[in-house]
Amino acid sequence: MSCARAGPTIPTPGNVGAVKRRRSVSVAVLGLLAAASTLSSCSTFNRNDVAARVGDDELTVEQAQQRVTAGAGDAGANDDVTDGAQLRGELTAWIKEDVISVMRSQPGFEDDVRAVYEKGLNGSQSVCLGAIPVATLDGTVAIMTALQSGTSFADAAQQFSGDPDLAARGGVVLAPDGTECMAPENLAPAVVEVLGNTPVGQPLAADLDTFAAVLLLRPFDELSEESKAIVTTAAIGERQLAQLYADAGIYVDPRYGRWDPLTQSVQPLKA
């Protein structure tokens, strides 16, 4: 691999591969190893084997199995998991998060992403919505009063929301894929209409016909790391993102599959 070199303040697709660092694997990745569909019956594992690599960042067998153990209940640290498709999905997730995290670590880059996101419905490629639904518009008065007095949106959602699931999530609206952010076109048309030019971070009481709600385009700095990665991916754009992956030095151990640049995912080895 080439040595790190000075680059522009805002990274470009051509220099992301030169960013070198070694850090712990993202906790969002729960690697699943020893997939029967990809390994032969006589395969053995070295706990320091590398399952996947992005530049100098490595996902080892041990690191992945530690995460399997953390979410496996009664499964032991050395128990095999035999879902090859799930394994490949987790490797894909780690690779994508690692590439995006390299970009986000560069000086000034996240400020640019924040600026795009804070255009809201007038320019951002992703929105992260909060909502506190109630029966009528009159019911939003107490919510707005609480917010104006300093109550956080999450606390207000837990106190006032008419939807138990939204209340438990602090008012965070989930996208169809279960993440906290979505493309604007995936919002309900009525929500898009009432939000209009509402700035990010400013709560708005809205009558949505069959119910009312206090809506909020959630501020960038209040998003989870996973949500910030989603926003970053959307802001980069498909063409630039494809180039980032091409330049990132992605490696997948052939026992587990191969990185496919067309689908931007780990796929089974061809027979």
VOGU-3710 file (C-alpha; in Angstrom, 3 decimals, decimal comma):
1> mscaragpti> 0,000/0,000/0,000  1,213/3,518/-0,675  2,187/5,830/2,187  -0,176/8,534/3,426  0,257/11,834/1,643  -1,036/15,353/2,034  -4,307/16,020/0,283  -6,847/18,761/-0,160  -8,876/19,940/2,813  -11,971/18,203/1,472
11> ptpgnvgavk> -11,098/14,650/0,338  -11,708/13,541/-3,202  -12,315/10,042/-4,592  -8,698/9,912/-5,717  -7,134/10,366/-2,307  -9,387/8,336/-0,012  -7,268/5,238/-0,609  -4,228/7,063/0,747  -5,800/7,730/4,143  -4,134/5,321/6,571
21> rrrsvsvavl> -5,242/4,529/10,075  -5,866/1,491/12,245  -8,797/1,479/14,643  -11,289/-0,875/16,252  -14,022/-2,332/14,092  -17,338/-0,454/14,053  -19,763/-1,870/16,606  -22,460/-1,762/13,943  -20,906/-4,776/12,237  -21,748/-8,199/13,635
31> gllaaastls> -19,603/-10,440/11,433  -20,782/-14,021/11,009  -18,079/-16,532/10,139  -17,629/-20,205/9,264  -20,370/-19,998/6,637  -21,098/-23,485/5,357  -22,045/-22,192/1,930  -18,616/-20,648/1,401  -16,189/-22,856/3,334  -15,000/-26,388/2,759
41> scstfnrndv> -15,469/-28,966/5,512  -11,732/-29,098/6,183  -11,227/-25,329/6,589  -9,553/-24,160/9,768  -9,364/-20,689/11,274  -6,603/-18,616/12,735  -8,184/-16,108/15,109  -5,999/-13,402/13,544  -7,097/-14,208/9,974  -8,441/-11,213/8,122
51> aarvgddelt> -11,985/-11,629/6,840  -12,028/-8,234/5,105  -9,783/-5,208/4,729  -10,230/-1,596/3,648  -6,839/0,051/3,185  -5,101/-0,619/6,493  -8,308/-1,297/8,448  -8,957/-4,974/9,089  -11,900/-7,060/10,230  -10,415/-10,196/11,796
61> veqaqqrvta> -12,086/-13,499/12,522  -11,715/-12,895/16,257  -13,220/-9,413/16,097  -16,152/-10,670/14,052  -16,807/-13,641/16,322  -16,708/-11,393/19,390  -19,605/-9,513/17,854  -21,407/-12,722/17,036  -21,074/-13,714/20,710  -22,376/-10,331/21,865
71> gagdagandd> -25,633/-10,847/19,984  -25,901/-14,644/20,048  -27,403/-15,243/23,492  -26,432/-18,786/24,475  -23,989/-19,226/21,569  -20,352/-19,541/22,600  -17,462/-17,472/21,314  -16,243/-20,270/19,062  -19,616/-21,490/17,784  -19,938/-21,495/14,017
81> vtdgaqlrge> -22,635/-19,504/12,253  -23,674/-21,056/8,969  -25,716/-18,363/7,212  -23,436/-17,412/4,311  -25,799/-14,719/3,035  -25,864/-13,051/6,446  -22,086/-13,230/6,651  -21,708/-11,514/3,296  -24,233/-8,887/4,309  -22,273/-8,071/7,445
91> ltawikedvi> -18,983/-7,884/5,567  -20,649/-5,527/3,090  -21,919/-3,344/5,928  -18,476/-3,132/7,531  -16,768/-2,247/4,263  -19,266/0,505/3,475  -19,094/1,970/6,964  -15,314/1,931/6,911  -15,061/3,727/3,565  -17,539/6,371/4,697
101> svmrsqpgfe> -15,806/6,781/8,067  -12,518/7,531/6,275  -14,226/10,341/4,425  -15,946/11,646/7,533  -12,643/11,802/9,408  -11,179/14,339/6,986  -11,060/18,004/8,086  -14,011/19,993/6,794  -15,797/17,098/5,113  -18,484/16,615/7,758
111> ddvravyekg> -19,146/20,364/7,797  -19,912/20,162/4,084  -22,221/17,178/4,626  -23,977/19,042/7,444  -24,503/22,071/5,197  -26,116/19,910/2,504  -28,296/18,070/5,029  -29,495/21,305/6,594  -31,004/22,388/3,288  -33,834/20,097/4,344
121> lngsqsvclg> -36,426/19,392/1,682  -34,860/22,083/-0,513  -31,703/20,217/-1,366  -30,772/17,372/0,957  -30,784/13,855/-0,492  -31,845/12,436/2,868  -34,076/13,552/5,711  -34,249/12,282/9,285  -37,702/12,951/10,689  -39,056/13,163/14,202
131> aipvatldgt> -42,779/13,096/14,956  -45,039/13,312/18,000  -48,538/12,316/16,835  -51,671/13,270/18,765  -55,378/13,101/18,031  -56,049/16,765/17,212  -54,211/19,993/16,483  -55,219/21,264/19,928  -53,158/18,446/21,374  -49,997/19,885/19,864
141> vaimtalqsg> -50,207/23,057/21,983  -48,878/21,379/25,115  -46,084/19,750/23,112  -44,950/23,028/21,549  -45,077/24,711/24,957  -42,905/21,977/26,452  -40,385/22,231/23,611  -40,220/26,012/23,913  -39,557/25,681/27,641  -36,502/23,504/26,993
151> tsfadaaqqf> -37,852/19,953/26,997  -35,986/17,832/24,459  -37,899/16,439/21,502  -37,169/12,893/22,660  -38,516/13,573/26,153  -41,593/15,294/24,732  -42,233/12,309/22,479  -42,064/9,933/25,435  -44,485/12,122/27,354  -47,038/13,080/24,701
161> sgdpdlaarg> -46,854/10,707/21,727  -50,007/8,824/20,860  -47,918/6,109/19,207  -46,178/3,840/21,761  -43,463/2,777/19,302  -42,612/6,367/18,400  -42,664/7,288/22,067  -40,167/4,515/22,859  -37,867/5,779/20,066  -38,033/9,384/21,223
171> gvvlapdgte> -40,120/10,342/18,189  -37,672/8,995/15,616  -39,506/7,988/12,418  -38,011/4,906/10,763  -37,539/4,491/7,023  -38,946/1,397/5,264  -35,575/-0,334/5,689  -35,555/0,284/9,440  -32,943/3,056/9,409  -33,553/6,544/10,803
181> cmapenlapa> -33,149/8,506/7,561  -34,742/8,312/4,140  -34,890/9,968/0,745  -37,381/12,877/0,678  -39,529/11,052/-1,874  -40,202/8,352/0,721  -41,979/10,804/2,993  -45,766/10,885/2,924  -46,947/13,631/0,528  -48,926/15,305/3,318
191> vvevlgntpv> -45,760/15,532/5,441  -43,761/17,013/2,557  -46,493/19,593/1,975  -46,688/20,797/5,576  -42,930/20,829/6,122  -42,306/22,932/3,028  -39,437/25,310/3,795  -39,313/24,527/7,516  -35,677/24,758/8,682  -33,919/21,723/10,108
201> gqplaadldt> -34,247/21,716/13,892  -37,448/23,793/14,077  -40,506/21,889/15,362  -43,766/22,428/13,503  -47,340/21,649/14,584  -49,288/20,185/11,672  -52,796/18,973/10,904  -52,406/15,765/8,870  -56,132/15,203/8,244  -56,795/12,061/10,286
211> faavlllrpf> -54,460/13,107/13,105  -52,116/15,914/14,086  -48,424/15,900/14,960  -45,457/17,969/15,918  -42,863/17,308/13,224  -39,131/17,935/13,297  -36,383/17,621/10,703  -33,830/16,355/13,191  -30,605/18,388/13,548  -27,485/16,798/12,081
221> delseeskai> -25,550/16,961/15,342  -28,275/14,980/17,139  -28,165/12,053/14,700  -26,592/8,725/15,599  -23,289/7,786/13,986  -25,141/5,272/11,818  -27,550/7,972/10,638  -24,716/10,395/9,912  -23,121/7,701/7,743  -26,403/7,324/5,821
231> vttaaigerq> -26,635/11,085/5,321  -23,008/11,175/4,178  -23,565/8,381/1,667  -26,566/10,194/0,209  -24,666/13,496/0,021  -21,706/11,974/-1,813  -23,781/10,688/-4,722  -23,693/7,357/-6,554  -20,946/8,148/-9,074  -18,502/9,536/-6,523
241> laqlyadagi> -19,339/6,755/-4,075  -18,520/4,127/-6,695  -15,143/5,794/-7,248  -14,490/5,875/-3,500  -15,011/2,128/-3,282  -12,775/1,603/-6,305  -9,965/3,599/-4,670  -10,335/2,250/-1,140  -8,268/-0,940/-1,443  -11,057/-3,367/-0,529
251> yvdprygrwd> -10,114/-6,988/0,117  -12,342/-9,926/1,086  -10,931/-13,323/2,023  -11,991/-15,656/-0,834  -13,296/-18,146/1,748  -16,130/-15,729/2,441  -16,794/-14,229/-0,991  -15,628/-11,353/-3,171  -16,248/-7,613/-3,349  -18,408/-6,841/-6,375
261> pltqsvqplk> -17,994/-3,197/-7,506  -21,150/-3,335/-9,620  -23,487/-4,169/-6,710  -21,170/-2,621/-4,109  -21,508/-5,707/-1,957  -19,810/-8,956/-1,006  -20,999/-11,729/-3,295  -20,342/-15,501/-3,362  -17,385/-16,683/-5,392  -18,446/-17,902/-8,808
271> a> -18,407/-21,667/-9,210
//
